[in-house]
Each structure stands twice: as structure tokens, then as C-alpha cells.
Amino acid sequence: MRTTKKIIGFTLCLQLLGVGCGKNTNTERTWSMYKADNASTSYSPLKQIHKENVSTLGPAWTFRPMDAVEGTRFSRNESNPIVVDGVMYTTSARHRLYALAADTGKLIWSFDPFDGGTGGGVSRGVTYWEDGDDKRILFTAGDQLFAVDAQTGKLVSSFGEEGKASMNVGLRGDPDAISVIPTSPGIVYGDLLIMGTEVSELYGAEPGYIRAYDIRTGALQWKFHTIPKPGEVGYNTWPKDAYKYAGGANNWGGMSVDEKRGMVFVSLGSPTYDYYGADRVGMNLFGNCVVALDAGTGEYIWHFQTIHHDLWDYDLAAPPNLVTLERDGQKVDAVAQTSKVGFLYVLDRETGEPLFPVEEREVPASNIPGEYAWPTQPFPLKPAPYARQSISVDDLSFYSEASHDSLLKEFKSYRYEGLFTPPDTIGTFMFPGSRGGSSWGGGAYDPNTGVLFVKSNDSPEISMLKRVEKTKSQDGNASLYERGEQFYSNFCLSCHGGDKNGQEPDYPSLLGLGMKMDSEEVLKKIEEGAGKMPSFSSVLPGEEEAILAYLFEQKDARSRREDRWLKEVQANENANANAEVKSDTLPRYLNIRAYGYFRDSEGRPGIKPPWGTLNAINLNTGEYMWKIPVGNYPDLQENGAPITGTGGAAGPIVTAGGIVFLTGTHDQKLFAFDKDSGELLWEALLPASGTATPSTYMMDGKQYLAISLAGNEDEPGGYIMAFALPEGEGGEN
């Protein structure tokens, strides 16, 4: 069977003329897919830009989509542009698709999947496929998968229904009642497009099945049940009927393909509900797993679970890197999986067995009724964690006596027993936290040295569970404004601040909201979530008028009684005809502090720096080559101290020119580092936040570096910027 797969994979490589099949000798197709190649290496063989000349890089062109609907706030653009034969394909912050001349940034064509509507939503890029003259761009917008002619920008009418296929079909729920919205592009294997998806993170969410579509027709070809059904591997790690109602365990960060072996490698997120699992007692395979599947059929091959019965939203947020290690003089193909907890899991590609020792250690039990936290968790012994995983009072920030005393008092009020302390009603200190370790940007792998580069964040947060009932009684004497103020304090303040001023671009200012959005748009955002903002539809019912009164400064609004069931949960469960009624009898808890920062009263980080680092890890030995802080808050940097480092979800790329490029830090800079030493070689201040992983490509003998930027006040729709060496520099690649 393995021999057959190798032959098939080799044939596919020939058919695709090198697009995504191992090392590509076509220098104008060196970044023709998300994260550079099917191995998700974020590596480029280009070397025209190198250590000695990178300091002369300058802007080559800027593209402004100018597609933001008037009055809407600016958005993040997480798209990693791809380039095929001189044409760049990318999406904007408003989720429109663009084809640009890669040497000038001039528009060739554009496609609006929303037909003039507001649109938006997270998009990390697109997928390219070709067969002779048939060249297609596959991408998602909303809950639709589109096939667009790469040469004309028109829908391919033979695909799906007039060019699009519903991503709601092929899951568990009623396609007309659910809505799943992928955020990362799919990956190609032959004529198949293999897709993950993003689903609700609340009770009753859809399961995150992995699905493969026929690229020519849009027909669903296979699916893998990430929440197993009876008779399937992993079924016994759940309650017997969990497949009827449990959700999540989805791939939202992308995946990797080994064409020679005919294998696709999938990184999965946590089961839902993220922070309380009384209805999913067990290890919960395949939640938080790296899973290897037969790319042609979806057949299970192996898995490795990084978190058992996740209670912390510790998704595997990035695609696995396909790497090759040296062991005892032999080459060993492997999978390297980054994580939010800061562990790097290095697994044999054929078997899934760890290539460095992994130890199961006892972890704390839950205090919440009905919750059974798994008694042990896996701890890789090598490489060492690239994010801090423990903290003491000595690590708390000291901006002033008053600030420190306040942080100390708050810290001591929470439950904290290390990395896997379960959520609690008194509050749990989570570290690294759901924004810790590394996010969807993942790692960049240099095949010449066996070194993996990964950006890491130290961003603790607080988890605080609150039991919620099916119905809620309201105080008839309280004004709507007062109730809305309380709702905001409970659920919104930690991100948008007590003054509603937020922290752009992740947490927008809500001041003057009435000038930007109407009430229906506001409620839709609160119900559905957007970007880093989770859905609050499970706590919103009955409070709609109240939160609107507070956000729109309607202080004279009056109260009325309303008792409504938690809306999104009910909608999720209504969409599943087979949902288990008995699950409704279990208690329900929500994390009312989800995704909030641990900060002092002035919004400053509550722990000492560094808050963000760039790490170089030798995968052959498991040792670190170097580790440096990256990004800076100048106002918080102490005299004579190193830079502070900042958070950031985007990932690095590495080139044969000896350079690691990175952006995504809060100081709005694009950096170039020496891959061997970590020395900063060059930096550029960007006009807006660089919220995506960069790309690099060659066109007409010139190497370019491209980056997507978030929107700002000047350009709410964001930018695409390209950099290059001055004319006459660089020479041949």
C-alpha cells in the first residue's frame, strides 16, 4: 500500500509540474501556496536578498484595495499572498479576492464574493490549482467555497452551483440552519481540495469534520469524523452518544501534505465547550491532535494527542511543519507541531511516535461539579518549551507600588497550580494562555540546517466560570443602560477597556459607535463574534436592548422583562435533529473572562517582559540556537534593559539568503534577522499593523518581499506592500 502511494504521489508531482511537490526549481513559483509549499515550511530557496544587502531593502509598490464599506471600522488582513507566474493572488481585510501584477501591484482583476455587501471575516489566503489551461483559485468567504478562474476572475460555473459550494453541507447539522466559516485556505492533493473549518466554540457546536472536494466539480469526495462515530478509532474516548451532540475538534489553522506518501497531516483544535466538558467526559479524540490521514480517501493512519480533554482552548492553531531530522547519520522524515502552550511536538512522519521523549505527568483536578479533568498531560522533554509555562509573584510587573500591589492581590485571588490548572468559578490564572505560545503563523523550517524558527507570546489571561441557567430573571427596576453597563463590565471590559477605547487593531474602540454601525450590525457582531472576538450569543438573549443602550449612550432607556434561552446554544442544537436531549439536563458554565488580558489598572502587561520572542530550534538535537525578544513597547522598556518583545499571531519565514523575516508585532514593524545568530539586520516601520505572515517571490529576475497590512484610518480596507532591493543590486538568485 505504501509503495502504491509513493507511485501515485510521484505521478501527481509530474502532473502538477512542480506546484507544491517538493523542491520547486521554477523561481517564479517559489511561493505558490499558503506558507510556501505543501509541507508548510514557510521556506524560500531565493537568495537574491541576503544578509549583506538586506539593509538596502525599500518599498517597491503598495496596493490599496479601497473596498471597505463606508462607515465600517478597519479590519485585520491575515492573508499570506501567493504568486504564480507573475500574478499575485490574495484577499483583502474585507475578504475580497484580488489578482495583482506581482512586479507593480497593479490590479488585474477582483472578485467580490459578497456582491457588494459588507462582508469581512478572517481570511489567511487562497489556494491555486491547475490542469493545463484550466487554472483556478479556490477560496472561502462566509460559508461558501468558491472556484474562480485564475485568468479572468470569473466564477467557474461547472464547480458546485454556478461556481460555489456550501461548506454547511456534509457536517452533522441541517445545512440550512448552521453556518461554518473557514479561515485558512485548503490544501491540494491531485484533484482534491482538502478543507478544515471554523465552527462555534459554544455548546452544541458543529463537529470539525475534515472534508475533501473534487476541484473540478465541487462534489464532496470524503470526510473524516474528528468526533468519531461508533466503530471508529477514538469512539471510546467519549460518552457513547457524544458524536450526536459534541462539537469542535476542528482544523482552522491549515494542514500539510506529503505527496510521496499520499498523506495529509491535520492539526485540530479543542472540543466544545472549550472550558467545561461535563458532557464530554474522556480524552476526547481527536481534539487537540495531530492526525495523519490518507490524502486520497480520508482513511485514518495515526494520531498524537497533545492535550487530553482540553479545558483551556489550547487548540493546535498552525499547520504541522513537515521536516527531516538527522538521527545516527540517518535521515528521518518527521512532523513538527507548534502549540499555544509553547511545546514543540516532533513526531515520526510514518508512525506518529515522538522522536524526543514525552512524559505523562499528573496535573490538578477540577473543582467544578460534573467536570473530570484528565489526570495527566503529555510533557515533551525536548525541545524545551519556547514560551514561559510557569509564573510566581516575582514575575509580576512593577510599574509602581500601587500597580504592583494591585496585580499581586489579583494574582493571589485566583486558582493557580501550574500549566494545566482547570478553570474555576473563583478565576484561574492561565499561563501561557490561549494567546500564548505560537498561533496560526506557526513555524518556518530551514531544510538546509534543520532549524525551525517560531514566534512565541507570553500573554497570561484569566479564566472564570459562571454557571448559566436556561432562563434569566431581570430586575425590573434597573434601567436598560445600567443593565447594559453590567453586561459590558462582565463580558467586554477586559478587551475594550473601561473607557471603551479598546486596543487597535485587535480590540477596536467602541467610542462613537453610533457613527460607524447601526444596532443590527452591532448585535450581529456580538452574536457571531469577529476576528479575536468570540461569540456572546449564549449570554446575549434578553440583554440586546440593554447592551445597545449602553454602547449607544442611551441613558434614558427603560427596562422590560425578558426570559429567553441562550440563543446560539439553542440554535446549534436545533440544527441537529439527533442532538441528545439528556445533555440539556447537565449544568452549563461559561468562561465570562475569555480572551481577556491580565493587565494592571492602566492597561499595561501584568508580567515582566519579554512578552514576545523569536526562537531558533535545531530539530536534530532539540537544542536552541538562539532566542531573542522581538517587537517593543518603548514606553515600557526600562533604561538599559533589552526590548520588551510584544505579542503577535503571524509567523516568520526563512530564506536561502540566510534571513528570517517577521512582522505582526504591536510596534508595526517588519524585521529581518540573521538566521544563524538572531542579529537584527534591518527593520521598516509600516503604515499599519503587519497582521500576516510575509511572502517572498521572484519576478523578472527580481526578488520581492510582500506583506498584508491591517486597515487604518487612512485605508480602512488595509494594504498589500512589496519590498525589493534598489535597481542594480542583488544580481542573480
C-alpha atoms as one frame of an Amber mdcrd trajectory, in Angstrom:
protein
   0.000   0.000   0.000   2.824   2.412   0.856   4.589   1.605  -2.443   1.398
   2.360  -4.344   1.073   5.700  -2.560   4.632   6.660  -3.473   3.962   5.957
  -7.173   0.724   7.944  -7.071   2.434  10.839  -5.310   5.279  10.893  -7.854
   2.818  10.873 -10.746   0.872  13.735  -9.213   4.050  15.782  -8.882   4.732
  15.313 -12.580   1.175  16.236 -13.467   1.283  19.392 -11.404   4.635  20.448
 -12.887   6.144  21.105  -9.516   3.378  23.172  -7.961   3.687  22.253  -4.305
   5.553  18.985  -4.978   8.764  19.047  -3.001  11.519  21.436  -4.082  10.424
  23.712  -6.889  13.030  24.778  -9.435  10.717  27.332 -11.060  11.901  30.516
  -9.348   8.647  32.294 -10.170   6.628  29.651  -8.338   8.517  29.596  -5.060
   5.559  30.906  -3.062   2.623  29.465  -4.972   0.682  28.313  -1.931  -0.066
  29.213   1.670   3.117  29.075   3.789   5.203  28.475   0.654   4.588  24.782
  -0.035   2.564  21.695   0.818   4.967  20.944   3.671   4.019  24.297   5.286
   7.704  25.142   5.672   7.462  28.917   5.130  10.861  28.482   3.441  12.055
  30.104   0.216  15.073  28.945  -1.840  15.551  32.512  -3.074  18.758  34.274
  -2.051  19.000  37.456  -4.110  18.131  39.273  -0.885  20.768  38.141   1.592
  22.495  39.175   4.789  24.864  41.643   3.152  22.272  43.614   1.146  19.025
  43.269   3.093  19.678  46.623   4.779  19.021  48.334   1.434  15.504  46.944
   1.055  12.904  49.566   0.273   9.246  49.815  -0.767   8.624  48.598  -4.324
   4.857  49.073  -4.547   1.704  49.375  -2.448  -1.765  48.152  -3.354  -4.794
  49.720  -1.673  -7.963  47.656  -2.126 -10.180  50.558  -1.008 -13.058  48.109
  -0.620 -14.200  48.907   2.912 -17.867  49.817   3.104 -18.270  53.430   4.197
 -18.571  53.750   7.944 -17.170  50.316   8.827 -14.190  50.069  11.138 -10.862
  48.933   9.800 -10.013  45.246   9.950  -7.057  42.891  10.158  -5.711  41.356
   6.960  -4.134  37.965   7.666  -3.715  36.890   4.045  -0.412  35.270   3.029
  -0.223  36.261  -0.674   0.695  33.613  -3.224   2.378  34.245  -6.578   2.062
  32.097  -9.709   3.802  33.046 -12.966   3.984  36.733 -12.154   0.474  37.109
 -10.731  -0.196  37.637  -7.033  -3.445  36.261  -5.617  -4.612  37.492  -2.249
  -7.592  38.593  -0.214  -8.176  41.917   1.494  -9.208  42.697   5.045 -12.794
  42.824   3.723 -12.390  39.322   2.242 -12.414  40.343  -1.436 -10.198  38.415
  -3.862  -7.569  40.209  -5.959  -5.172  39.308  -8.759  -2.261  41.753  -8.992
   0.779  42.151 -11.214   3.469  40.884  -8.850   6.079  43.387 -10.054   3.952
  46.541  -9.838   0.943  45.767  -7.651  -1.401  46.893 -10.421  -4.854  45.371
 -10.368  -5.538  42.673 -12.957  -8.981  41.655 -11.696 -11.009  41.463  -8.499
 -13.847  39.298  -7.272 -16.410  40.216  -4.612 -17.951  37.112  -3.028 -20.456
  39.272  -1.150 -21.906  41.072  -4.198 -21.404  44.494  -2.678 -22.311  43.505
   0.869 -20.275  44.384   3.953 -18.509  41.022   4.016 -15.378  40.752   6.089
 -14.209  37.901   8.272 -10.792  36.309   8.677  -9.047  35.099   5.507  -5.461
  33.822   5.580  -5.172  33.289   1.865  -6.211  31.282  -1.169  -5.326  28.049
  -2.975  -4.157  27.691  -6.579  -4.754  24.644  -8.819  -4.160  23.994 -12.497
  -4.505  21.334 -15.123  -3.289  22.554 -18.495  -5.211  25.718 -19.372  -7.662
  25.182 -16.517  -6.305  27.405 -13.733  -8.351  28.054 -10.616  -8.304  29.946
  -7.361 -10.151  28.171  -4.539 -11.113  30.248  -1.527 -13.847  30.635   1.047
 -15.958  33.606   2.042 -18.694  33.269   4.598 -19.844  29.646   4.478 -19.221
  29.233   0.738 -16.333  27.636  -1.156 -15.672  29.458  -4.440 -13.831  28.389
  -7.588 -12.640  31.401  -9.593 -10.909  31.327 -12.972  -7.357  32.488 -12.186
  -7.039  34.211 -15.550 -10.344  36.101 -15.690 -11.610  36.434 -12.113 -14.940
  34.883 -13.125 -16.670  32.061 -11.316 -16.101  28.583 -12.777 -19.710  27.672
 -13.480 -19.056  23.911 -13.605 -17.954  23.945  -9.957 -20.724  23.332  -7.402
 -23.725  25.520  -8.073 -22.587  28.148 -10.552 -19.121  28.405  -9.049 -19.626
  27.830  -5.352 -20.348  25.040  -2.885 -21.851  25.341   0.586 -19.485  24.466
   3.421 -22.556  23.714   5.566 -23.196  20.502   3.624 -21.502  17.355   4.877
 -21.442  18.122   8.578 -23.889  16.865  11.195 -26.445  19.645  11.303 -29.089
  20.952   8.945 -27.223  22.858   6.186 -29.954  25.490   6.175 -29.643  26.101
   9.910 -25.876  26.083  10.521 -23.062  28.297   9.287 -19.406  27.253   9.324
 -16.769  29.702   8.197 -13.251  28.509   7.264 -10.445  30.964   7.988  -7.367
  29.276   6.461  -7.044  28.057   2.871  -7.429  24.421   1.896  -4.623  22.277
   0.511  -4.417  20.440  -2.823  -3.758  16.743  -3.349  -4.164  15.841  -7.009
  -7.689  16.930  -7.960  -8.814  17.154  -4.341  -9.075  20.240  -2.171  -8.829
  19.188   1.481 -10.518  21.623   3.863 -10.808  22.327   7.553 -13.257  24.815
   9.006 -14.036  27.128  11.893 -17.112  26.309  13.965 -18.853  27.731  17.018
 -16.967  27.306  20.285 -20.096  27.003  22.406 -22.335  24.129  23.422 -23.998
  22.331  20.530 -21.364  23.408  18.003 -20.850  21.507  14.779 -18.068  18.902
  14.690 -14.993  19.923  12.717 -15.011  17.143  10.140 -12.158  17.220   7.616
 -13.577  17.192   4.084 -12.155  16.768   0.600 -13.794  18.261  -2.504 -13.375
  17.458  -6.173 -11.740  20.600  -7.528 -13.344  20.155 -10.932 -16.935  19.675
  -9.778 -17.126  20.848  -6.161 -18.528  17.469  -5.110 -17.707  16.207  -1.624
 -15.399  13.172  -2.008 -14.579  12.117   1.551 -14.789  13.256   5.147 -13.044
  12.275   8.345 -15.007  12.362  11.595 -12.927  14.297  14.114 -15.508  13.259
  16.718 -15.656   9.529  15.997 -18.816   7.565  15.396 -19.466   4.020  16.721
 -16.905   1.564  15.411 -14.348   4.256  14.515 -10.960   4.807  16.138 -11.321
   7.067  19.187 -15.044   6.470  19.740 -14.397   5.021  23.211 -12.722   8.250
  24.373 -16.117   9.993  24.550 -19.501   9.309  26.129 -21.289   6.803  23.874
 -23.635   9.348  22.257 -21.240  12.291  22.121 -20.955  12.125  18.333 -24.598
  13.248  18.220 -24.071  16.499  20.108 -20.373  17.265  20.770 -18.667  19.826
  18.564 -15.349  21.415  17.716 -12.169  19.352  17.250 -11.753  21.326  14.045
  -8.847  22.353  11.845  -8.890  26.124  11.450  -5.169  26.851  11.010  -4.344
  24.840   7.884  -2.685  21.496   7.130   0.223  19.869   5.277   0.538  17.198
   2.589   3.267  14.656   1.867   2.611  13.823  -1.785   5.113  10.969  -1.948
   3.402   9.136   0.878  -0.078  10.264  -0.072  -0.657  11.582   3.456  -2.309
  14.731   4.788  -1.419  15.967   8.267  -4.089  17.816  10.197  -3.789  19.862
  13.394  -7.005  20.012  15.398  -8.490  22.332  17.994 -10.271  21.704  21.250
 -13.717  20.136  21.587 -16.564  22.401  22.662 -17.416  23.835  25.036 -13.796
  24.948  25.361 -13.727  25.474  29.128 -16.217  22.968  30.578 -16.628  19.369
  29.490 -19.178  17.606  31.694 -20.934  16.387  28.540 -17.696  15.035  27.024
 -16.043  13.051  29.835 -12.956  11.273  28.457  -9.775  12.014  26.500 -11.840
  13.303  23.551 -10.026  12.101  20.465  -9.378  13.711  18.060  -9.491  17.015
  19.893  -6.057  18.711  20.137  -4.482  16.026  17.951  -2.077  15.861  15.069
  -3.785  13.367  12.757  -2.343  11.670   9.684  -4.850  10.609   7.020  -4.697
   9.002   3.606  -4.985  12.104   1.433  -6.878  10.278  -1.287  -9.511   8.607
   0.873  -9.527  10.269   4.311  -8.663   6.941   5.939  -7.143   7.209   9.430
  -3.410   6.364   9.694  -2.227   7.669  13.095  -2.722  10.379  15.698  -0.892
  12.053  18.558  -2.896  13.952  21.178  -1.183  16.996  22.695  -3.861  17.840
  25.297  -6.245  15.331  26.854  -9.797  16.619  27.480  -8.870  20.235  26.783
 -10.314  22.806  29.214  -8.138  25.758  28.204  -8.792  26.377  24.465  -5.287
  25.119  23.690  -6.006  24.474  20.009  -3.287  23.370  17.635  -3.525  26.621
  15.727  -0.984  26.186  12.912  -0.296  23.607  10.196   2.213  20.877  11.060
   5.661  21.518   9.540   6.968  18.581   7.513  10.660  18.339   8.367  13.614
  15.955   8.095  15.909  15.162  11.034  19.288  13.523  11.262  19.462  10.616
  13.719  22.595   8.481  13.978  23.643   9.524  10.498  20.250   8.669   9.022
  17.580  10.966   7.613  14.228  10.702   9.412  11.128  12.366   7.984   9.096
  13.963  10.745   6.259  16.279  11.653   6.947  19.297  13.901   3.840  20.760
  15.525   3.895  24.127  17.285   1.394  24.902  20.041  -0.213  27.539  22.217
   1.415  26.057  25.335   4.901  26.517  23.903   5.702  22.844  23.427   7.086
  21.661  20.106   5.925  18.123  19.339   8.310  16.292  16.970   6.763  13.097
  15.576   7.825  10.361  13.179   6.007  11.034   9.927   5.213   7.385   9.247
   4.041   6.335  12.714   3.299   9.442  14.789   5.704   8.274  17.513   7.555
  11.107  19.328  11.191  11.470  18.278  12.094  13.082  21.594  10.905  11.692
  24.943   7.399  12.681  26.095   6.368  12.176  29.715   2.832  11.904  31.063
   2.637  13.931  34.291  -0.085  14.297  36.870  -1.958  17.601  36.718  -4.548
  19.256  39.030  -8.148  18.084  39.268 -11.197  20.273  38.618 -13.337  21.720
  41.413 -16.382  22.265  39.173 -19.299  19.843  39.624 -19.575  17.356  36.771
 -16.124  18.140  35.391 -13.477  15.418  35.260 -10.182  16.909  34.151  -7.898
  14.254  32.707  -5.423  13.273  35.457  -2.279  13.503  33.286  -0.987  15.539
  30.365   1.929  14.935  27.940   5.126  16.933  28.564   7.795  16.744  25.829
  11.233  16.688  27.446  12.888  18.102  24.330  12.975  20.678  22.902  12.486
  22.847  25.993   9.316  24.990  25.870   9.695  28.126  23.767   7.148  30.010
  25.912   7.169  30.503  29.655   4.875  27.961  31.289   5.050  28.920  34.955
   4.994  32.094  36.967   5.470  33.310  40.524   4.872  36.583  42.340   8.433
  37.571  41.418   7.387  37.656  37.753   4.647  40.268  38.250   5.257  43.685
  36.720   6.384  46.575  38.918   5.427  49.896  37.378   4.727  51.444  40.781
   3.953  50.289  44.302   0.222  50.745  43.751   0.250  48.907  40.412   2.286
  46.022  41.789   0.147  45.686  44.913  -2.972  45.566  42.781  -1.522  42.899
  40.475  -0.302  40.875  43.447  -3.695  40.999  45.126  -5.457  39.945  41.933
  -2.959  37.168  41.188  -3.329  35.691  44.673  -7.123  35.727  44.378  -7.077
  33.200  41.526  -6.504  29.482  41.467  -3.085  28.701  40.036  -1.302  25.354
  40.224   0.753  25.474  37.069   0.277  24.944  33.362  -2.859  22.793  33.453
  -4.824  24.377  36.312  -8.505  23.789  35.429 -10.923  26.718  35.059 -12.771
  27.681  38.228 -15.580  29.946  39.404 -13.118  31.917  41.556 -10.977  32.516
  38.499  -7.961  30.613  37.188  -4.692  32.190  36.148  -3.945  30.749  32.675
  -0.348  30.811  31.515   0.754  30.822  28.703  -2.983  31.342  27.972  -4.992
  30.856  24.803  -2.972  33.613  23.071   0.309  32.221  24.413   2.952  30.111
  22.747   2.550  30.405  18.990  -0.592  30.994  16.978  -1.686  30.392  13.383
   1.601  31.742  11.961   3.349  28.594  13.162   6.966  27.770  12.366   9.384
  28.336   9.479  11.696  25.428   8.680  15.108  25.678   7.015  15.765  22.332
   5.268  19.447  23.169   4.829  20.186  23.371   8.554  17.281  21.533  10.189
  16.390  24.625  12.216  12.810  25.663  12.994  12.030  29.330  13.706   8.929
  30.172  15.730   7.471  33.357  17.192   6.191  32.974  20.746   3.946  35.025
  23.042   3.769  35.241  26.833   0.241  36.513  27.392  -1.479  35.257  30.554
  -5.218  35.549  30.911  -7.923  34.777  33.429 -10.488  32.015  33.086 -13.565
  32.494  35.276 -16.500  30.117  35.016 -20.044  31.157  35.745 -22.982  28.789
  35.817 -25.730  29.889  33.436 -29.368  28.844  33.568 -31.828  28.310  30.764
 -33.844  31.318  31.821 -32.871  34.568  33.442 -34.925  36.936  35.526 -34.272
  40.608  35.132 -34.544  43.316  37.739 -37.496  45.370  36.557 -36.258  48.439
  38.432 -32.894  48.659  36.659 -32.605  50.819  33.567 -31.562  49.262  30.281
 -28.446  51.424  30.362 -27.491  50.139  33.829 -28.056  46.536  32.764 -26.022
  47.141  29.632 -23.218  48.635  31.678 -23.163  45.494  33.820 -23.168  43.257
  30.728 -20.263  45.265  29.290 -18.372  45.012  32.576 -18.820  41.228  32.660
 -18.011  40.376  29.071 -16.432  43.287  27.193 -14.357  45.401  29.552 -11.296
  43.140  29.649 -10.697  43.669  25.916 -12.293  47.032  25.078 -11.389  48.770
  28.344 -13.339  50.668  30.934 -13.277  53.752  28.700 -14.417  51.736  25.616
 -11.249  52.859  23.843 -10.008  49.342  23.080  -6.581  48.465  21.713  -6.290
  48.564  17.938  -6.226  46.559  15.769  -7.218  43.541  17.853  -9.786  45.273
  20.067 -11.371  48.294  18.380 -12.519  51.441  20.116 -16.252  51.494  20.794
 -16.389  55.249  21.295 -18.767  56.924  18.860 -20.047  53.516  17.781 -23.304
  55.026  16.537 -21.366  56.851  13.794 -19.877  53.565  12.484 -22.545  50.863
  12.802 -26.270  50.535  13.287 -27.875  48.480  16.037 -28.441  45.413  13.853
 -24.773  45.318  12.840 -23.680  45.664  16.471 -25.915  42.831  17.645 -24.730
  40.633  14.777 -21.086  41.185  15.815 -21.884  40.380  19.445 -23.862  37.285
  18.482 -21.462  35.873  15.893 -18.105  37.233  17.000 -15.428  38.500  14.623
 -11.656  38.177  14.478 -10.375  37.655  18.031 -13.816  38.419  19.470 -15.737
  35.273  20.421 -19.473  34.873  20.053 -21.530  36.036  23.044 -24.851  34.809
  21.729 -25.188  32.369  24.603 -25.339  35.207  27.151 -26.867  37.910  24.962
 -30.529  36.805  24.884 -32.621  39.170  26.970 -29.825  41.749  27.062 -29.932
  43.034  23.480 -31.655  46.313  24.274 -29.534  46.757  27.366 -26.145  46.465
  25.686 -27.307  48.674  22.811 -28.450  51.287  25.304 -25.031  51.295  26.925
 -22.975  51.243  23.718 -25.091  53.962  22.078 -25.185  56.079  25.273 -28.977
  55.890  25.631 -29.076  56.621  29.343 -32.811  57.262  29.470 -33.763  53.835
  28.098 -36.161  51.830  30.273 -36.180  48.140  31.192 -38.607  45.400  30.258
 -38.786  41.769  31.346 -37.455  39.118  29.030 -36.747  35.441  29.578 -35.060
  33.823  26.615 -32.939  30.699  26.370 -29.284  31.014  25.444 -29.765  31.759
  21.778 -26.747  30.375  19.995 -26.702  27.158  22.019 -30.355  26.614  21.215
 -29.774  27.349  17.542 -26.805  24.975  17.467 -28.843  22.168  18.989 -31.953
  22.833  16.909 -29.813  22.382  13.808 -29.031  18.840  14.897 -32.039  16.587
  14.704 -30.136  13.860  16.547 -28.977  16.022  19.468 -29.167  14.182  22.763
 -31.913  15.658  24.947 -30.184  14.357  28.063 -27.297  16.760  27.508 -29.708
  19.597  28.295 -30.012  18.357  31.876 -26.321  18.897  32.594 -25.145  22.137
  34.200 -23.754  24.747  31.841 -20.856  27.078  32.572 -19.404  29.924  30.532
 -15.977  31.493  30.815 -17.014  35.098  31.379 -13.405  36.331  31.212 -12.495
  34.507  27.993  -9.661  36.106  25.984  -9.200  38.988  28.411  -5.672  40.143
  29.246  -4.035  40.103  32.681  -3.130  43.778  32.994  -2.785  46.479  35.607
  -5.294  49.321  36.007  -3.603  51.332  33.239  -3.701  48.508  30.728  -0.029
  47.518  30.996   1.032  43.837  30.879   0.802  42.208  34.287   4.008  40.178
  33.988   7.587  41.249  33.361   8.958  41.121  29.812   9.810  39.641  27.422
   6.250  39.379  26.079   7.247  38.035  22.711  10.305  36.138  21.451  11.679
  34.653  18.246  13.204  31.212  18.708  15.620  29.135  16.616  15.467  25.410
  17.448  17.807  22.782  15.983  15.498  19.846  15.320  18.399  17.421  15.008
  19.451  17.966  18.611  16.401  19.576  20.216  18.616  22.438  21.409  18.132
  26.169  20.922  20.482  28.044  18.611  19.210  31.367  19.897  16.237  33.128
  21.464  15.618  36.871  21.254  12.848  39.304  22.213  11.093  40.719  19.146
   8.992  43.871  18.951   8.993  46.621  21.530   6.878  48.877  23.726   9.345
  51.801  24.059   7.286  53.435  26.834   7.546  50.262  28.928  11.215  49.498
  28.246  13.377  50.207  31.258  16.584  52.191  30.789  19.389  49.921  29.689
  17.103  46.891  29.519  16.518  44.767  26.416  13.495  45.486  24.258  10.241
  44.229  25.745   9.058  41.928  22.984   5.390  42.030  22.011   2.668  39.575
  21.116   1.722  38.661  17.577  -0.012  35.814  15.783   1.754  35.998  12.406
   4.636  33.647  11.704   8.178  34.015  10.363   9.573  32.939   7.003  13.159
  31.862   6.297  15.143  32.113   3.060  18.230  30.596   1.457  19.677  34.102
   1.691  20.165  33.470   5.412  17.333  35.708   6.598  14.307  35.287   8.843
  11.571  37.821   8.066   8.851  38.549  10.614   6.123  41.071  11.295   2.949
  41.121  13.394   4.359  42.848  16.478   2.485  45.748  18.040   5.123  48.315
  17.033   4.082  47.964  13.357   7.489  46.913  12.073   8.802  44.435   9.537
  12.052  42.770  10.636  14.917  40.873   9.002  17.108  38.723  11.268  20.287
  36.753  10.626  19.059  33.159  10.725  22.355  31.932  12.222  22.704  34.409
  15.082  19.379  36.205  15.550  21.054  39.558  14.889  18.660  42.252  13.659
  19.799  43.182  10.136  17.001  45.510   9.006  13.637  46.872  10.067  10.989
  49.026   8.451   8.146  50.955  10.047   4.925  50.031   8.289   1.960  52.377
   7.692  -0.299  49.941   9.576  -0.028  46.728  11.547   1.522  43.835   9.656
  -1.010  41.199  10.649   0.043  38.373   8.323   2.920  36.039   7.539   5.084
  37.536   4.748   5.698  36.028   1.319   8.747  36.250  -0.940   8.916  35.562
  -4.678  10.899  36.191  -7.855   9.660  38.004 -10.941  11.713  39.010 -13.987
  14.917  38.381 -12.100  13.974  40.464  -9.044  13.159  39.108  -5.598  10.282
  40.746  -3.717   9.052  40.541  -0.144   5.287  41.072   0.286   3.156  41.604
   3.369  -0.538  42.182   4.080  -1.356  45.073   6.407  -4.403  45.790   8.525
  -6.692  48.683   7.795  -6.203  52.056   9.446  -7.901  55.446   9.423  -6.363
  56.345   6.052  -7.133  52.999   4.402  -9.826  51.033   6.303  -9.530  48.230
   3.741  -5.837  47.680   4.501  -2.863  47.375   2.175  -0.559  44.967   0.400
   3.062  46.188   0.412   6.022  44.792  -1.503   9.706  45.490  -0.840  12.723
  44.955  -3.096  16.391  45.871  -3.442  17.346  49.074  -5.305  17.841  48.742
  -9.046  21.225  47.247  -9.895  21.636  45.387  -6.588  21.264  41.700  -5.953
  22.172  40.136  -9.299  21.185  36.543  -9.987  19.297  34.469  -7.437
